[in-house]
């Protein structure tokens, strides 16, 4: 075996060892932020309240894609889901923009 072949084999071996170690440790997550997801399926028009929400940790880079942070839950309580959602679906802030007045009025009417 030539010296160059031996060097290539060692390098490939080192790369494979690194990949094995990385796979066993899992991918690095970075900072995690809690965002909101639904805890059960919702039909379009269903009122969003605390009983249908759950917090899920996601990487900061994912949370920055417009998801509703758990600390912002009060801003969507009483609003209606504009679309059908399945259990575990993450909530996008854009889903609730511009619908506060109508949704709050409907929510108060339901309580009466």
N, C-alpha and C positions, 0 to 999 in steps of 0.2 A: 504494500500500500504506500502510495506517495505521500509526502508531507502535506501537499495541498488537499488531497482527499481526506486525510486524517483531520485537518483543520475544519473542513466542511462538515464532516461527521460530528465532530465535537460541537460545532456551532448549532447544527440541527438538534443535537441532543439537548443542548442548553435551552434552545427555544422551546422544545417540547416540555422540558422540565418547568420552564416559566409558565407555559400555558396550563399545565397540570396544577401548579400552585395557585394560579389565578382562578381557575375553575373551582378549586376546593374552597377558596376564600369568598367567592361570589364577587360580582361586579361592585366597584365602589359606588356608594349611594350619594355621597356628598351630604349637604344639609337637607333635612327633611322638613316639610311644612305640612300642617294638617289642612286638608281641604274637605269640602262637603260632598257626600254622595247620598243617594237615596237608599234607605234600608229595606224597601220593598217596591214592587212595581207600582207605578202611578199612571193613571190615564190622563190624557190631555185635559186641562182644566181643573185637575185636583189641587186642593189647597195644600201648600207646603207649610207644615208645622214641625215642631221638634220631634214628634213621634215618627216621622218618616225620614229623618236625617241621621247620618252617621259621619263621624270624622275619619278620614283616611290619610295616613302619611304618604306623601309623594315627594320626589326630589324637587328641589327649588326650581330647577329649570322647567319642570313640567307644570308646577304651580303658576309660574309666570305666563303660562299660555292662556290666561283669562279664566282660571278656575275660581270658584267662590271659596275663600279661606274660611276655616271653621270660626275664626274670631269675628267674621262678618255675617254670621248666621242671622242676627236680628234684621239685617237689611233685606232678607228674602222671606222672612216669616210672614204668613198671611197672603202671600202672592200665589198665583195659580201657575201650575206647570204648563208651558205653552205646547209641549209635546209629550208623547208617551215616553216613559222612562222605565228601564228595567232595574231590578235590584243591583246595587253596586255602581250604577252609572254616576259619573262625576258631574257636578253642576257647573255650568258655564255662566259667568256673570252676565254675558250678553243675552241669555235667555230671559232675564228679568229686568232688563233696562227698558224704561219707558212704560212699564205696566203697573207702577205702584199705585196710582190714584184709582184706577179701575179695580184692581185686585183688592185693595184695602176696602173700598166701598162694598164690593161683593162679599168680602169676609165679614164685615160688620153686619150686613143684611142677614147673613147666615146665622149669626149669633143672636139676632133679635127674635 
